Structures are given as C-alpha cells and as structure tokens.
C-alpha cells in the first residue's frame, strides 16, 4: 500500500508539471498573438485596406468609427508586385460596416501616431470577414503646415538668390573710386548738416533779438485781420440782392434800347436803318463841303466890299461838282 501511495503522488506531480507547462505555452502563444495584434479569446472579423503610403502607421494602432475605438491594426504587409501596403484590421464591433466604407489614415495630435478612422457608408453590402474597404489619407497638422510652407520656402529661396545677385552686382558697381566718392559725399553731407545747424543757431539768435519787432508785426497783422473782418461784415450787410436786381433791370433796359435801335425805332434807329436819311445826310455833307470850298476860293462873292466901285465877277460853278452826280 505504501508503494501505491508513492506512485500516485509521483503521478500527480507529473500531471501538475505537464499542466503547468501546457498553461505556460498557451499563455506564451496568447501573449505573442496579443503583441502581434491578434486576440485569441475575442470574436472579431478581419477587414483589409490597401494604401500607397501608410505614413507612419504601425501595428496595434487604434481603429475608430466616429471617434469610438472598435478595433486595432493587426498586421501590415507590403505587396512585392505593386508596392502597395496591405493593412489588416481586427474589428470587435457588431456595427454594420459596408464594403463602400472608407478607411482613412489620420493623426490625432502632433505627438501621437497615426490611426485609422472608418467613415461609414449608407449604401452597399455589409462587409464580412476578409473583405476590403476603400482607402483614404488625411493630412495631419504637421503635413498640412509643411504643404503650406513649401511654396513660401521656394519664394524665400528665390528672394535670397535675387538678394545675392543684387549684392554681387552692387559689389561690382562699387569699385574703389565709387566707394571713395560715397565717402566724400557722406563727408560733404556732414559738413552741410553742420552748416545748417550753425545757420539755425543764427536764425534763433536773430529771432531772439527781433522778438519785439516781430510781436509788433504780429499785432499789426491782427489789426489788419480785424479790419478785414469788419470790411467783410460791412460787405455782408450790403443788400447784394437789391444791387444785382438793379443791375439786371439796367441790363434789360440796355437790351431793349439796343433792340429798338436794331429794329429802326427812334432817332438812333432811323439813323441806323433809314437809307434815305443816310443819303440826305451824305448829300448835305457834300454840299456843305462844296460851299466851304467855294467860300475859300471866292470870298468876294459872299463878302461884297468894293472900295473903288469895281463890279463883282459872275458866278462860275466848280468843274468837279459831285452834287450833280
């Protein structure tokens, strides 16, 4: 009996050891699978998506739907023929994911790594274990900032290149003689500023010496401006409207007078428009001219003075008598 008890005890120890070894192996397999992104004790379905670039996505990265973690990245492989990267996702959710849903890579913060967000689709068939989803990538804050800075960097580089070219050209232009001329110009400018300072000092001195006279001139200007103000007030008190009205009436009368003369009314009008009167005046003027001529040539015909009783000569008309014409 004693030997049988020892054998049973030995067998129980061996069984315990075997159970412990098997448990250790199972625990090791589970831990290894867990670290590889595969959970042995949870029901899940595996979905796939292919990306041209995973942009730093790693295994065990969270997979979310509308911000809720529903799985993780279990495996990342590369296709040798197409160079595309195939990502396997373990989904631990009963949410109906359509085949037309989009698996988008995004970055939550500047420090955190990449994650996958599944954007659900309302159309299409439900995805089952082994199906593939559509791929998409969303630029992170750093990538977006780098994308915006890239054109600015090119512009800054171009600006610096132009600046270097300009400085090179300036150095070529500014030879020894030009630099000497610039130094002389600066020295001349300093001398001019010194003279200007001296002149301003003299002006201040002159103003100080003639301060009383300047005050008198300013007072006279104040009086003159006051007189001008009074004159303007006086002009303002004049009835300008009445003066303008009288001037308009005078101009209207002058216009009427000129219109009457133009139409031949009145003495001036008749003188301007009556041709017969004009001809008579012209004829009378000519006769008066002939009369004065005859008086000048034959004064004795009009002044009868006879000292010795001599008779007057008979009248003889002038040869050029324009009246007859």
Wavefront OBJ file of the C-alpha trace (Angstrom):
o trace
v 0.000 0.000 0.000
v 2.764 2.348 0.842
v 4.328 1.854 -2.624
v 0.986 2.547 -4.339
v 0.585 5.838 -2.482
v 4.093 6.950 -3.518
v 3.328 6.120 -7.205
v 0.052 8.075 -7.163
v 1.876 11.030 -5.559
v 4.560 10.907 -8.247
v 1.923 10.729 -10.993
v 0.065 13.690 -9.580
v 3.221 15.770 -9.555
v 3.935 14.850 -13.176
v 0.404 15.789 -14.179
v 0.711 19.091 -12.364
v 4.008 19.759 -14.099
v 2.515 18.913 -17.512
v -0.492 21.139 -16.861
v 1.802 23.990 -15.806
v 3.932 23.576 -18.951
v 0.850 23.492 -21.216
v -0.577 26.572 -19.490
v 2.731 28.385 -19.909
v 2.819 27.503 -23.612
v -0.780 28.691 -24.109
v -0.064 31.886 -22.195
v 3.022 32.476 -24.317
v 1.033 31.928 -27.522
v -1.707 34.282 -26.342
v 0.807 36.957 -25.317
v 2.653 36.667 -28.586
v -0.590 36.883 -30.542
v -1.732 39.847 -28.458
v 1.514 41.681 -29.116
v 1.126 40.923 -32.806
v -2.336 42.474 -32.701
v -4.396 39.281 -32.561
v -6.668 38.445 -29.627
v -7.378 34.713 -29.258
v -10.284 34.955 -26.826
v -12.382 37.645 -28.513
v -14.627 37.183 -31.535
v -13.698 39.634 -34.295
v -13.686 39.983 -38.046
v -10.692 40.948 -40.115
v -11.055 43.655 -42.782
v -8.338 44.771 -45.171
v -7.399 48.002 -46.910
v -4.540 48.869 -49.276
v -2.625 52.154 -49.125
v 0.090 53.560 -51.368
v 1.669 55.006 -48.215
v 0.740 54.311 -44.582
v 2.577 57.492 -43.415
v 3.941 56.002 -40.174
v 1.007 53.748 -39.289
v 2.092 50.886 -37.013
v 0.591 47.621 -35.806
v -1.778 47.808 -32.811
v -2.841 51.317 -33.894
v -6.480 52.028 -32.933
v -9.306 51.740 -35.460
v -12.252 54.064 -34.744
v -15.754 54.776 -36.009
v -16.932 58.300 -35.234
v -14.242 58.529 -32.529
v -15.134 55.216 -30.836
v -12.388 52.571 -30.804
v -13.807 49.432 -32.447
v -10.608 47.558 -33.215
v -6.934 47.785 -33.978
v -4.405 47.227 -36.732
v -3.318 43.595 -36.562
v -0.885 43.301 -39.434
v 0.876 45.445 -42.052
v 2.423 43.833 -45.136
v 3.725 45.063 -48.463
v 2.852 43.641 -51.872
v 6.083 42.955 -53.771
v 4.417 43.285 -57.173
v 2.501 46.549 -56.698
v 4.496 48.066 -53.784
v 1.180 48.791 -52.073
v 0.858 48.262 -48.342
v -1.903 45.977 -47.114
v -3.261 46.650 -43.645
v -5.306 44.072 -41.701
v -7.765 45.430 -39.123
v -9.352 43.485 -36.276
v -12.875 44.836 -35.795
v -14.503 43.978 -32.442
v -17.890 45.516 -33.094
v -21.287 44.422 -34.370
v -21.732 47.747 -36.179
v -22.734 47.024 -39.816
v -19.762 48.236 -41.841
v -20.461 48.484 -45.592
v -17.966 47.461 -48.254
v -18.104 51.031 -49.626
v -16.946 52.477 -46.288
v -13.679 54.415 -46.290
v -10.729 53.581 -44.029
v -8.907 56.896 -43.586
v -5.471 57.302 -42.030
v -5.238 60.384 -39.824
v -3.195 61.862 -36.992
v -4.951 62.905 -33.791
v -2.205 65.221 -32.463
v 1.290 66.362 -33.348
v 2.849 63.842 -30.945
v 0.528 60.810 -31.283
v 0.980 58.328 -34.099
v -1.331 57.562 -36.984
v -4.716 55.895 -36.589
v -7.419 54.601 -38.909
v -10.908 56.067 -38.898
v -13.637 54.130 -40.693
v -16.079 56.514 -42.369
v -19.324 54.536 -42.616
v -21.286 54.334 -45.843
v -25.078 54.007 -46.017
v -25.123 52.083 -49.282
v -23.680 48.760 -50.369
v -23.389 45.294 -48.877
v -22.218 44.582 -45.370
v -18.528 43.718 -45.105
v -17.752 40.254 -43.776
v -14.551 38.705 -42.527
v -11.835 39.025 -45.203
v -13.440 41.890 -47.214
v -11.578 45.064 -48.184
v -12.551 48.705 -47.645
v -11.738 51.851 -49.626
v -8.536 53.687 -48.704
v -8.013 57.363 -47.922
v -5.433 59.520 -46.166
v -5.964 62.784 -44.334
v -3.086 65.186 -43.924
v -2.103 65.824 -40.360
v -1.451 69.243 -38.877
v 2.278 68.914 -39.497
v 1.790 67.698 -43.063
v -0.721 70.466 -43.783
v 1.644 73.060 -42.341
v 4.528 71.663 -44.385
v 2.368 71.738 -47.519
v 1.546 75.414 -46.939
v 5.146 76.321 -46.087
v 6.556 74.617 -49.190
v 5.565 77.437 -51.656
v 6.747 80.020 -49.123
v 10.084 78.238 -48.852
v 10.517 78.370 -52.626
v 9.714 82.094 -52.648
v 12.162 82.769 -49.800
v 14.857 80.777 -51.616
v 14.220 82.746 -54.803
v 14.278 86.010 -52.843
v 17.594 85.111 -51.229
v 19.046 84.185 -54.610
v 17.934 87.541 -56.029
v 19.411 89.256 -52.964
v 22.741 87.527 -53.526
v 22.720 88.530 -57.188
v 21.890 92.125 -56.249
v 24.684 92.261 -53.666
v 27.101 90.816 -56.215
v 26.089 93.480 -58.730
v 26.399 96.197 -56.088
v 29.882 94.994 -55.180
v 30.840 95.048 -58.850
v 29.498 98.594 -59.258
v 31.050 99.905 -56.065
v 34.689 99.845 -57.072
v 37.377 101.721 -55.148
v 36.628 105.041 -56.839
v 32.884 104.740 -56.228
v 33.435 103.922 -52.572
v 35.705 106.945 -52.254
v 33.041 109.137 -53.873
v 30.453 107.806 -51.430
v 32.755 108.607 -48.514
v 33.277 112.123 -49.876
v 29.522 112.564 -50.311
v 28.903 111.482 -46.732
v 31.600 113.876 -45.523
v 30.030 116.695 -47.574
v 26.635 115.840 -46.137
v 28.027 116.011 -42.616
v 29.560 119.407 -43.401
v 26.242 120.606 -44.838
v 24.413 119.469 -41.717
v 26.940 121.307 -39.571
v 26.397 124.497 -41.602
v 22.663 124.049 -41.366
v 22.969 123.694 -37.612
v 25.040 126.879 -37.446
v 22.539 128.702 -39.661
v 19.651 127.579 -37.456
v 21.549 128.868 -34.424
v 21.990 132.248 -36.126
v 18.310 132.327 -37.064
v 17.353 131.617 -33.460
v 19.644 134.427 -32.348
v 18.100 136.846 -34.885
v 14.607 135.870 -33.794
v 15.567 136.425 -30.182
v 16.981 139.885 -30.924
v 13.982 140.974 -33.006
v 11.331 139.436 -30.827
v 9.823 142.838 -30.019
v 9.610 143.841 -33.688
v 8.105 140.505 -34.583
v 5.492 140.990 -31.867
v 4.663 144.428 -33.320
v 4.321 142.943 -36.806
v 2.070 140.199 -35.496
v -0.070 142.790 -33.679
v -0.362 144.767 -36.923
v -1.390 141.602 -38.694
v -4.019 141.006 -36.027
v -5.324 144.570 -36.520
v -5.329 144.143 -40.282
v -7.231 140.888 -39.983
v -9.685 142.624 -37.644
v -10.186 145.453 -40.153
v -10.643 142.912 -42.910
v -13.214 141.138 -40.764
v -15.076 144.435 -40.271
v -14.912 145.110 -44.015
v -16.281 141.682 -44.746
v -19.069 142.311 -42.217
v -19.849 145.599 -43.942
v -19.926 143.896 -47.313
v -22.181 141.240 -45.848
v -24.612 143.944 -44.644
v -24.914 145.396 -48.151
v -28.079 144.347 -49.928
v -26.378 142.382 -52.679
v -29.666 141.014 -53.955
v -31.074 144.510 -54.483
v -27.908 145.646 -56.269
v -27.988 142.612 -58.531
v -31.695 143.228 -59.218
v -30.998 146.838 -60.232
v -28.136 145.716 -62.410
v -30.408 143.168 -64.095
v -33.027 145.883 -64.741
v -30.358 148.181 -66.220
v -29.106 145.429 -68.484
v -32.672 144.640 -69.523
v -33.267 148.334 -70.443
v -29.988 148.383 -72.370
v -31.041 145.224 -74.231
v -34.420 146.828 -75.039
v -32.731 150.013 -76.274
v -30.373 148.070 -78.498
v -33.308 146.024 -79.791
v -35.223 149.246 -80.669
v -32.187 150.637 -82.449
v -31.755 147.370 -84.303
v -35.418 147.416 -85.369
v -35.237 151.061 -86.543
v -37.285 152.691 -83.792
v -36.480 156.194 -82.540
v -33.941 158.691 -83.837
v -30.967 156.411 -83.420
v -32.873 153.589 -85.026
v -33.819 155.697 -88.008
v -30.260 156.939 -88.339
v -29.103 153.321 -88.335
v -31.823 151.885 -90.599
v -33.307 154.739 -92.839
v -31.220 154.728 -96.064
v -32.938 157.857 -97.462
v -31.999 159.827 -94.365
v -28.478 158.498 -94.704
v -28.321 159.599 -98.358
v -29.686 163.079 -97.484
v -27.126 163.489 -94.723
v -24.412 162.358 -97.107
v -25.643 164.813 -99.801
v -25.922 167.676 -97.287
v -22.407 166.967 -96.052
v -21.134 167.117 -99.651
v -22.942 170.401 -100.367
v -21.521 171.889 -97.187
v -18.078 170.785 -98.316
v -18.549 172.454 -101.734
v -19.882 175.587 -100.086
v -16.880 175.865 -97.827
v -14.628 175.282 -100.816
v -16.344 177.996 -102.825
v -16.145 180.407 -99.904
v -12.445 179.735 -99.678
v -11.899 180.230 -103.422
v -14.242 183.186 -103.970
v -14.637 185.088 -100.738
v -15.706 188.288 -102.547
v -18.861 186.623 -103.792
v -20.126 186.349 -100.242
v -18.492 189.411 -98.759
v -19.312 192.441 -101.034
v -16.693 195.079 -100.296
v -15.970 197.461 -103.200
v -13.615 200.305 -102.475
v -13.188 201.606 -105.987
v -16.584 200.630 -107.391
v -15.383 197.548 -109.185
v -18.056 195.044 -110.223
v -18.092 191.527 -108.980
v -17.270 188.710 -111.304
v -20.181 186.481 -112.325
v -20.609 183.104 -110.520
v -18.857 180.214 -112.138
v -19.612 176.705 -110.905
v -16.711 174.474 -109.970
v -15.545 171.988 -112.528
v -15.876 168.960 -110.152
v -19.377 169.277 -108.839
v -20.182 165.994 -107.195
v -23.701 167.116 -106.285
v -24.814 166.815 -109.854
v -23.548 163.338 -109.879
l 1 2 3 4 5 6 7 8 9 10 11 12 13 14 15 16 17 18 19 20 21 22 23 24 25 26 27 28 29 30 31 32 33 34 35 36 37 38 39 40 41 42 43 44 45 46 47 48 49 50 51 52 53 54 55 56 57 58 59 60 61 62 63 64 65 66 67 68 69 70 71 72 73 74 75 76 77 78 79 80 81 82 83 84 85 86 87 88 89 90 91 92 93 94 95 96 97 98 99 100 101 102 103 104 105 106 107 108 109 110 111 112 113 114 115 116 117 118 119 120 121 122 123 124 125 126 127 128 129 130 131 132 133 134 135 136 137 138 139 140 141 142 143 144 145 146 147 148 149 150 151 152 153 154 155 156 157 158 159 160 161 162 163 164 165 166 167 168 169 170 171 172 173 174 175 176 177 178 179 180 181 182 183 184 185 186 187 188 189 190 191 192 193 194 195 196 197 198 199 200 201 202 203 204 205 206 207 208 209 210 211 212 213 214 215 216 217 218 219 220 221 222 223 224 225 226 227 228 229 230 231 232 233 234 235 236 237 238 239 240 241 242 243 244 245 246 247 248 249 250 251 252 253 254 255 256 257 258 259 260 261 262 263 264 265 266 267 268 269 270 271 272 273 274 275 276 277 278 279 280 281 282 283 284 285 286 287 288 289 290 291 292 293 294 295 296 297 298 299 300 301 302 303 304 305 306 307 308 309 310 311 312 313 314 315 316 317 318 319 320 321 322 323 324 325
